[in-house]
């Protein structure tokens, strides 16, 4: 029996992504094999939207990676610059501190010289040890106190004791030492005289 004229039929294969199928549909071995056999050319021809999505995702990943790399490089450069600035700042601070110390020492020495000149102490009384004690004094008042004390000692040693009951004035120890050492003199000098003279001249 014939129901109509025979017609030409075109067979078409349609590829459907697994995730677009209904939850109840099962994936057959035939479907899986067909997906595995897909070529890039077939995918470009059949689903150009998937190719475009994959390309966009790849570009986004590359951009993200390059952005992270650029940020890391910027951070490393910033850290290096910060370390250099820290080192430079420390060096400058050290120089400033050293300059401050030198300036303070110079000002202290000028102050000491001014006060020594005003006190009119004999040169022999201003020994290196005395100068060092003045430099180590905590403040100007302490410098004044040390100079006043030294001046009092010098004046008391230089002033001979007042004669009494017709006795001969006692010479300072330094004077007795000088007399003993003078040519043609044979005055007796004791170790006590030498020690006293040393304290007078080099105290």
NORZI-V591822 format. One record per backbone hydrogen bond with DSSP energy under -1.0 kcal/mol. CO is the residue of the C=O (numbers start at 1). NH is the residue of the N-H. Records with the same first field share a line. If there is no record, write none. Layout:
# NORZI-V591822
CO = NH / NH
This chain:
# NORZI-V591822
18 = 21
22 = 25
28 = 32
29 = 33
30 = 34
31 = 35
32 = 36
33 = 37
35 = 38
39 = 43
40 = 44
41 = 45
42 = 46
43 = 47
47 = 51
48 = 52
49 = 53
50 = 54
51 = 55
52 = 56
53 = 57
54 = 58
55 = 59
56 = 60
57 = 61
58 = 62
59 = 63
60 = 64
61 = 65
62 = 66
63 = 67
64 = 68
65 = 69
66 = 70
67 = 71
68 = 72
69 = 73
70 = 74
71 = 75
72 = 76
73 = 77
74 = 78
75 = 79
76 = 80
77 = 81
78 = 82
79 = 83
80 = 84
81 = 85
82 = 86
83 = 87
84 = 88
85 = 89
86 = 90
87 = 91
88 = 92
89 = 93
90 = 94
91 = 95
92 = 96
93 = 97
94 = 98
95 = 99
96 = 100
97 = 101
98 = 102
99 = 103
100 = 104
101 = 105
102 = 106
103 = 107
104 = 108
105 = 109
106 = 110
107 = 111
108 = 112
109 = 113
110 = 114
111 = 115
112 = 116
113 = 117
114 = 118
115 = 119
116 = 120
122 = 125
125 = 127
127 = 131
128 = 132
129 = 133
130 = 134
131 = 135
132 = 136
139 = 143
140 = 144
141 = 145
142 = 146
143 = 147
144 = 148
145 = 149
146 = 150
147 = 151
148 = 152
149 = 153
150 = 154
151 = 155
152 = 156
153 = 157
154 = 158
155 = 159
164 = 167
172 = 176
173 = 177
174 = 178
175 = 179
176 = 180
177 = 181
182 = 185
190 = 194
191 = 195
192 = 196
193 = 197
194 = 198
195 = 199
196 = 200
197 = 201
198 = 202
